[in-house]
Amino acid sequence: MASTNVLLTGGNGFVAIHILLLLLQRGYNVTATVRSESKTTFLRRKFSDAVSKGQLKFAIVPDITTPGAFDSVFKGNSFDSVLHTSSPFTYSTTDIKNDLLMPAIKGTTEILKAAKAYGPTVKRVIVTSSFASICDITKDDRPGYVYSEKDWNPLTFEQSQQNSRNGYVGSKVLAEKAAWEFIENEKPGFDLVTICPSMVYGPVIREVTSMKNLNTSSAKFYSIFNGEEKELTNIGVWLWVDVRDVAEAHVASLEKPEASGKRFLMSEGTFNVAQVADYIWKHYPDRAQAKGIPKSTPSAGYPEAGTYLSDNSLSKSVLGINYTSFNDTLKDQLAQFVELEKELGE
């Protein structure tokens, strides 16, 4: 499916910048939304050639949950496709409904409404969802179970308000379900694809002004690499994927007609933090010694009974994804940590 003019929401996000890089490399014209003009500074510098050629433009959307938030963006432009990556995220809230659930749902439905009302040329909308919308967290490690696109997290709106973890997970599944319901009920002139990444790791393109403001997943690996995490702990999600593969999936979803109406689980496979520690001790032994990085222990590995697994065959067959290995991701991410420390003097 030929597509030249693309709207990318949340343009300065960890995954979104990787998507933006691919789109520009492949000749797409991109309008990226960010929350404020100051958020464009780094992007204008990073992609200065594309900006100067008019290949990359920006639109300011302060609050994606406001009714009509995207209306003016669609009215002032003509898009073939929309990549909706932005979603509110916070764990520090006492009002789960209004700070997590409604913003995630409204952020998704508002862009779909605007695309239907003011985007007559839009042929496809790709929404970044999450493995959280697939995984049944009530089943915990679920040894041997193979998750795929057919699975849906069963959390209800009411259950999602019980605690912040449920709130975050619920916000993902409820937002994705709202998107599919919109397509079914409103029957717009465009189709929908959803991308459901598991834990996302890999090199950072977005601006890093301090090693303390890394994105959440990178910060976890850096806390081990920097010797801050003295007791290795797994995060409770056993599936992972490289950020560059997630970006490729989004762009492939633009280009492949057969992606229409599908959701894609993005997962290379399982991982644990013992593997991270082992890699550091093997490839950075002097650093590991100096930083007091803990060595792997059985408790930092997989549970004795095992974990759930993933079926990523649809992303391979339809989107053509060739997954990056965990070792290659660690190699690139840790090497970047070293470079960033030098650049930042940290």
Secondary structure, 3 states (H helix, E strand, C coil): CCCCEEEEECCCCHHHHHHHHHHHHCCCEEEEEECCHHHHHHHHHHCHHHHHCCCEEEEECCCCCCCCCCHHHHHCCCCCEEEECCCCCCCCCCCHHHHHHHHHHHHHHHHHHHHHHHCCCCCEEEEECCHHHCCCHHHCCCCCCEECCCCCCCCCCCHHHCCHHHHHHHHHHHHHHHHHHHHHHHCCCCEEEEEEECEEECCCCCCCCCHHHCCHHHHHHHHHHCCCCCCCCCCCCCEEEEHHHHHHHHHHHHHCHHHCCCEEEECCEECCHHHHHHHHHHHCHHHHHHHCCCCCCHHHCCCCCCCCEECCHHHHHHHCCCCCCHHHHHHHHHHHHHHHHHHHCC
